[in-house]
Amino acid sequence: MDLFFSPFACSMASRISFYEAGADNDVIFHQVNVQTKQLIADASDYRTINASGQVPALRLADGTILTENFSILTFLADAYPAAGIGPTTAPEKYKLAQWLSFVSTELHKQVFTPLLSTVSNDGAKAFARQSAAERFTRLNRHLHNRNYLLEHFSVADAYLVVVLNWAQFVDIDLRLFATVNDYLTRLNARPSVARALAEEMELMAAENARQQTAE
């Protein structure tokens, strides 16, 4: 399989999931410049793989290309049942879909996308910050006396930990939500997460250096 990613983007959830499943040898990683829509390796047009130019995209062995975190993470959970990164029976499978949807729509798109965007206006950013408090309060309540979103670590946790790590870039103080903050600290130390964070931090630093050199 081929995973198309950008450092510290939501595509890191798939990297974490591959590592958690012990499936390192099943995937080749291809870095994408999401500004130019080109692959870093050869400057080819990434939009021939994913027309939106966004990450992640996952190319399967038969050539099928999956896009969108919800789809890719659900696929990985099903592809590695022995790893336990996703439930295999109802109703837990539907709870996984519930939390993937929450992270994708309520946090990623509604809170962090406006705050991370260089083109969203002050009104959009203010609304996102207002929305953040309610959503983190809800998440804080759910995680009380729980280690993970479900009974065990899942692809939904892989997605959530990536999104929560963006808080440091938009001046959201997760210490105001003690349970969420403790969850993030604990999961950042998990081997699969720590490995992905270290690798993508290094790649992000290298990409920033390349851009500065080009200016």
QUIKAPE-V910445 format. One record per pair of residues at least 12 apart in sequence whose C-alpha atoms are under 7 Angstrom apart, sorted by the first residue. I is the first residue (numbers start at 1). J is the second residue. If there is no record, write none. Layout:
# QUIKAPE-V910445
i-><I I>
j-><J J>
This chain:
# QUIKAPE-V910445
i-><1 1 1 1 1 1 1 2 2 2 2 2 2 3 3 3 3 3 3 3 3 4 4 4 4 4 4 4 4 5 5 5 5 5 6 6 6 6 7 7 7 7 8 10 10 10 11 11 12 13 13 13 14 15 16 16 16 16 17 17 19 20 21 21 34 34 37 56 56 58 70 73 77 85 85 85 86 86 96 99 100 103 108 110 111 111 111 111 114 115 115 116 136 137 140 140 140 143 143 144 161 161>
j-><26 27 28 58 59 60 61 27 28 29 58 59 60 27 28 29 30 56 57 58 59 29 30 31 32 55 56 57 58 30 31 32 55 56 31 32 33 55 200 201 203 204 200 159 162 163 55 56 162 158 159 162 73 196 158 192 193 196 155 158 192 192 80 83 53 54 53 68 69 72 100 155 155 153 154 155 154 155 156 156 156 160 163 128 128 129 131 132 128 128 170 170 177 177 177 179 180 179 180 179 184 187>
